[in-house]
């Protein structure tokens, strides 16, 4: 009996995943635990492993398809086994070829299942990795016969085409990879090596004006989620931003003490951002109006601080949560923040760790930003933006001194939070940062 492969459920918040690459093709023998596919949630990359040993009989979806979780995506069993009852509705599957039958004179030649139909050749089927490799190496993919599902061109097809190409000088390769040039079958160099002078300018390059050069990037995955949520945030909330600054001398001095502390204490890697997270976790419980969610017409105020921290990753912005930050020590907050940030950067974050926050912090200070307008992460009612540390003129006993200050920008949902409590929170946070060592006693 055939074994079904399902799209795995990734946490409680993920509804579907995109199949980015099939690692096995129909007809391959697989063992239990072999990686069959790579799939992308709106937050991370995940490998789908084979649940059984046998022959990969059918792929129910192609690369690039967005498939709901817990949906059948493939079948494994014995060659020739019927798996039609496992095929989900709407699947455009690739099945294993049937054993060859003795042809009759009237029989028409059978089209291989991996060959693309004539109409499909106009819409080139190629995986993102194969397209990138072809662009880098200057390979013309139009003439490549794909070996992937439904005739899709995959990375190994491009590699095979590269092996058949004549060699090119580095300059010629870069010119072809940059677009606008085509290479002949053989060049004027030694043993047919293609030189830069052998390249021909494409007709499209001769005719197209420079201003028409454009890169089209589909909005999908994490970028699509960010786009939808940012628009929804601005359309569904009344956002107001307050700006302030905090005396940063104590922060800088205490951070220097930590860097000079004994290595066995585990405090040398504590950052200014870790100290800011600690301060927020201690001050926020005093202002329950801001440590809250606005859902279904009701305000939900939380006792514990589930602190979201914005992380910039190659796949887009992610906001993992430090659970019960108000109950953690400075060293624990630092360690948990680094663990979550690393998981986001490596694409291994648990989706459940990206939900359930009550307040968010986003820090652009390391990029030289002094102040900005952070956008709310609904249903949260407040988000704090942290800027860089700049010298600020302050009058001290009749004299002007330049004192380092940290930029703070607080955005609130003015539907449920008034300006006065938001300003009082900023004031208390600024005082707490100025006396950071006192907060460590709380």
C-alpha positions as CSV (number, residue, x, y, z in Angstrom):
1,X,0.0,0.0,0.0
2,X,1.3,3.4,-1.0
3,X,2.5,5.9,1.7
4,X,1.4,9.5,1.4
5,X,3.8,12.5,2.0
6,X,2.0,15.4,3.5
7,X,2.8,19.1,3.7
8,X,4.0,19.3,7.4
9,X,2.3,21.7,9.8
10,X,4.7,24.4,11.0
11,X,3.4,25.7,14.3
12,X,-0.1,27.0,14.9
13,X,0.0,30.1,12.8
14,X,1.2,28.7,9.4
15,X,-1.6,27.9,6.9
16,X,0.3,27.0,3.8
17,X,3.9,26.5,2.4
18,X,5.5,27.1,-1.0
19,X,7.4,24.2,-2.5
20,X,10.7,25.8,-3.5
21,X,12.5,22.7,-4.7
22,X,11.9,19.0,-5.2
23,X,15.1,17.1,-4.2
24,X,13.9,13.8,-5.7
25,X,12.1,13.1,-9.0
26,X,9.4,10.6,-9.9
27,X,10.8,7.1,-10.2
28,X,13.6,7.6,-7.7
29,X,14.2,5.1,-5.0
30,X,14.1,6.8,-1.6
31,X,14.8,5.7,1.9
32,X,13.0,6.7,5.0
33,X,14.3,10.1,6.2
34,X,15.6,11.2,2.8
35,X,14.9,14.8,2.0
36,X,12.2,14.9,-0.7
37,X,11.6,18.7,-0.9
38,X,12.4,22.1,0.5
39,X,9.3,24.2,1.4
40,X,9.0,27.8,2.5
41,X,6.6,29.2,5.0
42,X,6.1,32.9,5.4
43,X,8.9,32.8,8.0
44,X,11.3,29.9,7.4
45,X,12.7,27.2,5.1
46,X,11.8,23.6,6.0
47,X,12.9,20.2,4.7
48,X,10.3,17.6,4.0
49,X,11.6,14.0,4.7
50,X,10.4,10.8,3.3
51,X,8.1,8.9,5.8
52,X,8.9,5.5,4.2
53,X,11.2,3.6,1.8
54,X,10.2,2.8,-1.8
55,X,9.7,4.4,-5.2
56,X,8.6,8.0,-5.5
57,X,5.4,7.3,-7.6
58,X,3.9,10.7,-8.0
59,X,4.4,14.4,-7.2
60,X,1.1,16.1,-6.7
61,X,2.4,19.6,-7.0
62,X,5.1,21.5,-8.8
63,X,7.9,23.8,-7.6
64,X,6.5,27.2,-6.8
65,X,3.0,25.9,-5.8
66,X,1.5,27.3,-2.5
67,X,0.1,24.2,-0.8
68,X,-2.1,24.2,2.4
69,X,-0.5,22.4,5.4
70,X,-1.5,18.7,5.9
71,X,-2.2,18.3,2.2
72,X,-0.9,15.3,0.3
73,X,2.0,16.4,-1.9
74,X,3.5,13.1,-3.0
75,X,3.2,9.3,-2.9
76,X,5.7,6.5,-2.2
77,X,5.2,2.8,-2.9
78,X,5.8,0.0,-5.4
79,X,6.2,0.7,-9.1
80,X,2.9,0.7,-11.0
81,X,0.8,1.1,-7.8
82,X,-2.4,3.2,-8.2
83,X,-2.3,6.3,-6.0
84,X,-5.2,8.2,-7.6
85,X,-7.2,8.0,-4.3
86,X,-4.4,9.9,-2.6
87,X,-4.3,12.7,-5.2
88,X,-5.8,15.9,-3.7
89,X,-8.3,18.1,-5.6
90,X,-6.7,20.6,-7.8
91,X,-3.3,18.9,-8.0
92,X,-1.4,19.1,-11.2
93,X,0.7,16.0,-10.6
94,X,3.6,14.3,-12.3
95,X,3.2,10.5,-12.3
96,X,5.8,7.8,-12.8
97,X,5.9,6.5,-16.3
98,X,4.0,3.3,-17.0
99,X,6.0,0.2,-18.2
100,X,6.4,0.4,-22.0
101,X,3.7,-1.5,-23.9
102,X,4.2,-3.2,-27.3
103,X,3.2,-0.5,-29.9
104,X,0.6,-1.2,-32.5
105,X,0.7,0.3,-36.0
106,X,-2.1,2.8,-35.1
107,X,-0.6,3.8,-31.8
108,X,0.6,7.4,-31.5
109,X,4.0,8.1,-29.9
110,X,3.6,8.7,-26.2
111,X,4.8,12.0,-24.9
112,X,7.2,11.6,-22.0
113,X,5.6,12.8,-18.7
114,X,8.5,15.2,-18.0
115,X,8.3,16.9,-21.4
116,X,6.6,20.2,-21.4
117,X,3.5,20.6,-23.6
118,X,3.9,23.0,-26.6
119,X,2.0,25.7,-24.8
120,X,4.2,25.3,-21.8
121,X,7.4,25.9,-23.7
122,X,6.3,29.5,-24.3
123,X,6.1,29.8,-20.5
124,X,9.6,28.7,-19.5
125,X,9.4,26.4,-16.4
126,X,12.6,26.9,-14.4
127,X,13.4,26.7,-10.7
128,X,14.8,29.9,-9.1
129,X,18.2,28.2,-8.4
130,X,18.5,27.1,-12.0
131,X,17.6,30.5,-13.3
132,X,20.2,32.2,-11.0
133,X,22.9,29.7,-12.0
134,X,22.1,30.2,-15.7
135,X,22.3,34.0,-15.3
136,X,25.6,33.8,-13.5
137,X,27.2,31.5,-16.0
138,X,25.6,33.0,-19.1
139,X,23.7,29.8,-20.1
140,X,20.9,30.2,-22.6
141,X,18.0,28.2,-20.9
142,X,15.7,28.4,-23.9
143,X,17.3,25.4,-25.5
144,X,17.5,23.3,-22.4
145,X,15.2,20.3,-21.9
146,X,14.2,20.2,-18.3
147,X,14.3,17.0,-16.2
148,X,12.2,18.3,-13.3
149,X,8.5,17.9,-12.6
150,X,6.4,18.8,-15.6
151,X,9.5,19.4,-17.6
152,X,10.8,22.1,-15.3
153,X,14.4,23.1,-15.7
154,X,16.3,22.5,-12.5
155,X,19.9,23.2,-11.4
156,X,21.4,19.9,-12.7
157,X,20.0,20.7,-16.2
158,X,21.9,24.0,-16.3
159,X,25.0,22.3,-15.0
160,X,24.8,19.7,-17.8
161,X,24.4,22.5,-20.4
162,X,27.4,24.2,-18.9
163,X,29.5,21.1,-19.4
164,X,28.7,21.1,-23.1
165,X,29.6,24.8,-23.6
166,X,33.0,25.9,-24.9
167,X,35.2,27.7,-22.4
168,X,35.1,31.5,-22.1
169,X,37.6,34.0,-20.8
170,X,36.5,35.6,-17.4
171,X,35.8,38.9,-19.2
172,X,33.6,37.2,-21.8
173,X,31.7,35.3,-19.0
174,X,31.0,38.5,-17.1
175,X,29.8,40.3,-20.2
176,X,27.4,37.4,-21.0
177,X,26.2,37.2,-17.4
178,X,25.5,40.9,-17.4
179,X,23.1,40.5,-20.3
180,X,23.1,42.1,-23.7
181,X,25.7,39.7,-25.2
182,X,25.5,36.3,-26.8
183,X,28.3,33.8,-27.3
184,X,29.0,31.8,-30.5
185,X,29.4,28.1,-30.5
186,X,33.2,28.5,-30.8
187,X,35.6,31.4,-30.3
188,X,38.8,32.6,-31.8
189,X,40.9,31.6,-28.9
190,X,43.1,28.5,-28.3
191,X,41.0,25.3,-28.8
192,X,37.9,27.4,-29.6
193,X,38.0,29.5,-26.4
194,X,35.5,32.3,-26.6
195,X,37.1,35.7,-26.2
196,X,35.4,39.1,-25.4
197,X,35.7,40.1,-29.0
198,X,33.8,37.1,-30.2
199,X,30.6,38.1,-28.4
200,X,27.7,39.7,-30.3
201,X,25.4,42.3,-29.0
202,X,21.8,41.1,-28.8
203,X,19.2,42.8,-30.9
204,X,17.2,43.5,-27.8
205,X,20.2,45.3,-26.3
206,X,20.6,47.4,-29.4
207,X,17.0,48.4,-29.5
208,X,16.1,48.8,-25.8
209,X,16.7,52.2,-24.2
210,X,18.6,52.2,-20.9
211,X,15.6,53.5,-19.0
212,X,13.6,50.3,-19.8
213,X,16.0,48.1,-17.8
214,X,14.0,46.7,-14.9
215,X,14.2,43.9,-12.4
216,X,10.8,42.3,-11.6
217,X,10.6,40.7,-8.2
218,X,7.5,38.7,-7.3
219,X,6.0,39.7,-3.9
220,X,5.7,36.4,-2.1
221,X,6.6,34.5,1.1
222,X,7.8,36.8,3.9
223,X,7.8,39.9,1.7
224,X,4.1,39.3,0.8
225,X,3.2,38.9,4.5
226,X,5.1,42.1,5.4
227,X,3.4,44.0,2.7
228,X,-0.1,42.9,3.7
229,X,0.5,43.5,7.4
230,X,2.0,46.9,7.0
231,X,-0.9,48.0,4.9
232,X,-3.4,46.5,7.2
233,X,-1.7,48.2,10.2
234,X,-1.9,51.7,8.7
235,X,-5.5,51.2,7.5
236,X,-6.9,49.7,10.7
237,X,-5.3,51.8,13.4
238,X,-4.9,55.4,14.4
239,X,-1.1,55.7,14.7
240,X,0.6,58.5,16.6
241,X,4.4,58.7,17.2
242,X,6.0,60.5,20.1
243,X,9.8,61.2,20.1
244,X,12.1,61.6,23.1
245,X,15.7,60.9,24.1
246,X,17.4,59.4,27.1
247,X,20.8,60.3,28.7
248,X,23.0,57.4,27.5
249,X,26.1,58.0,29.8
250,X,25.1,55.3,32.3
251,X,24.3,52.8,29.4
252,X,27.7,53.3,27.8
253,X,29.5,53.1,31.1
254,X,27.8,50.0,32.3
255,X,28.2,48.3,28.9
256,X,32.0,49.0,29.2
257,X,32.0,47.4,32.6
258,X,30.3,44.3,31.2
259,X,32.9,44.0,28.4
260,X,35.7,44.1,31.0
261,X,34.0,41.6,33.3
262,X,35.3,38.0,33.9
263,X,34.6,35.7,31.0
264,X,33.1,33.0,33.2
265,X,30.3,35.4,34.1
266,X,29.0,35.3,30.5
267,X,28.3,39.1,30.4
268,X,31.0,40.3,27.9
269,X,28.6,39.9,24.9
270,X,25.7,41.9,26.5
271,X,24.9,44.7,24.1
272,X,23.4,48.2,24.4
273,X,20.2,46.7,22.8
274,X,20.1,44.0,25.5
275,X,20.2,46.7,28.2
276,X,17.4,48.5,26.4
277,X,15.3,45.4,26.3
278,X,15.9,44.9,30.0
279,X,14.8,48.4,30.8
280,X,11.6,48.1,28.7
281,X,10.8,44.8,30.4
282,X,11.1,46.4,33.9
283,X,9.3,49.7,33.0
284,X,6.4,48.4,30.8
285,X,4.5,46.5,33.6
286,X,4.0,49.9,35.3
287,X,2.1,51.0,32.1
288,X,-0.5,48.2,31.4
289,X,-2.2,50.5,28.8
290,X,0.8,49.9,26.5
291,X,1.5,46.2,27.3
292,X,-1.8,45.3,25.7
293,X,-3.6,44.0,22.6
294,X,-6.7,45.5,20.9
295,X,-8.9,42.6,19.6
296,X,-12.5,42.3,18.7
297,X,-13.4,45.6,20.2
298,X,-11.8,44.9,23.6
299,X,-8.5,45.8,25.2
300,X,-6.5,42.9,26.6
301,X,-3.9,44.1,29.2
302,X,-1.1,41.6,30.1
303,X,0.8,41.2,33.3
304,X,3.8,39.6,31.7
305,X,5.8,41.2,29.0
306,X,6.1,39.1,25.8
307,X,8.7,41.3,24.1
308,X,8.9,41.3,20.3
309,X,12.3,42.3,18.8
310,X,12.5,43.2,15.1
311,X,15.2,41.2,13.2
312,X,16.4,42.1,9.8
313,X,17.0,39.0,7.7
314,X,17.8,38.3,4.0
315,X,14.2,37.1,3.7
316,X,12.6,40.1,5.3
317,X,11.7,41.5,8.7
318,X,10.9,39.0,11.4
319,X,9.8,39.7,15.0
320,X,10.5,36.8,17.4
321,X,9.2,37.1,21.0
322,X,11.1,37.0,24.2
323,X,8.5,35.3,26.5
324,X,8.0,36.8,30.0
325,X,10.9,39.1,29.5
326,X,10.0,40.8,32.8
327,X,11.0,37.7,34.7
328,X,14.3,37.2,33.0
329,X,17.7,38.5,34.1
330,X,19.9,40.6,31.9
331,X,22.1,37.6,30.9
332,X,18.9,35.5,30.1
333,X,17.4,38.3,28.0
334,X,20.7,38.7,26.1
335,X,21.0,34.9,25.5
336,X,17.4,34.5,24.4
337,X,17.6,37.5,22.1
338,X,20.7,36.1,20.4
339,X,19.2,32.7,20.1
340,X,16.0,34.0,18.4
341,X,17.9,36.3,16.1
342,X,20.2,33.5,15.0
343,X,17.3,31.2,14.3
344,X,15.6,34.0,12.2
345,X,18.8,34.6,10.2
346,X,19.3,30.9,9.5
347,X,15.7,30.4,8.6
348,X,15.1,27.9,11.4
349,X,12.8,29.9,13.7
350,X,9.8,28.1,15.1
351,X,6.7,29.9,13.7
352,X,5.1,29.9,17.2
353,X,8.1,32.0,18.4
354,X,7.0,34.7,16.0
355,X,3.5,35.2,17.5
356,X,1.9,36.1,20.8
357,X,3.8,39.4,21.5
358,X,2.4,42.2,23.7
359,X,5.0,45.0,22.8
360,X,7.6,45.3,20.1
361,X,11.0,47.0,19.9
362,X,12.8,47.9,16.6
363,X,16.3,49.3,16.7
364,X,17.8,51.2,13.7
365,X,20.5,52.9,15.8
366,X,23.3,50.8,14.3
367,X,22.4,52.1,10.9
368,X,22.8,55.8,12.0
369,X,19.1,56.6,12.2
370,X,18.3,59.2,14.9
371,X,14.5,58.9,15.0
372,X,11.8,57.3,12.8
373,X,8.2,56.3,12.8
374,X,7.9,52.6,13.6
375,X,4.7,50.9,12.3
376,X,2.5,49.1,14.7
377,X,2.3,45.3,14.7
378,X,-1.5,44.8,15.3
379,X,-3.1,43.7,17.5
380,X,-0.4,45.2,19.7
381,X,-1.1,48.8,20.7
382,X,2.5,50.2,21.0
383,X,5.9,49.8,19.4
384,X,9.2,51.5,20.4
385,X,11.7,52.6,17.8
386,X,15.3,53.0,19.0
387,X,17.7,55.4,17.3
388,X,21.4,55.9,17.6
389,X,23.3,57.7,20.3
390,X,24.1,61.4,19.5
391,X,25.6,64.3,21.5
392,X,22.9,66.6,22.7
393,X,23.5,70.1,24.1
394,X,22.2,70.3,27.7
395,X,22.4,73.2,30.1
396,X,24.2,72.1,33.4
397,X,24.6,74.8,36.1
398,X,24.4,77.6,33.6
399,X,26.9,76.0,31.2
400,X,26.1,74.0,28.0
401,X,27.5,70.5,27.9
402,X,27.2,68.0,25.1
403,X,25.9,64.7,26.6
404,X,25.3,61.5,24.7
405,X,21.6,60.8,24.3
406,X,19.7,57.8,22.9
407,X,16.8,58.5,20.4
408,X,13.4,56.9,21.3
409,X,10.3,56.9,19.0
410,X,7.1,55.4,20.4
411,X,4.1,54.7,18.1
412,X,0.8,54.0,19.7
413,X,-2.7,53.1,18.6
414,X,-4.5,56.3,19.5
415,X,-7.8,54.4,19.3
416,X,-7.1,52.9,22.7
417,X,-4.0,54.6,24.1
418,X,-3.9,58.3,24.9
419,X,-0.9,60.5,24.4
420,X,-0.4,61.3,28.1
421,X,0.2,57.7,29.3
422,X,2.4,57.1,26.3
423,X,4.4,60.2,27.2
424,X,4.7,59.1,30.8
425,X,6.0,55.7,29.7
426,X,8.7,57.4,27.5
427,X,9.6,59.7,30.4
428,X,9.9,56.7,32.8
429,X,11.9,54.7,30.3
430,X,14.3,57.6,29.7
431,X,14.8,57.9,33.5
432,X,15.3,54.1,33.8
433,X,17.9,54.1,31.0
434,X,19.7,57.0,32.6
435,X,19.9,55.0,35.9
436,X,20.2,51.5,34.3
437,X,21.9,49.9,37.3
438,X,18.9,50.7,39.5
439,X,16.7,48.7,37.2
440,X,18.8,45.7,37.7
441,X,17.6,45.6,41.3
442,X,14.0,45.3,40.2
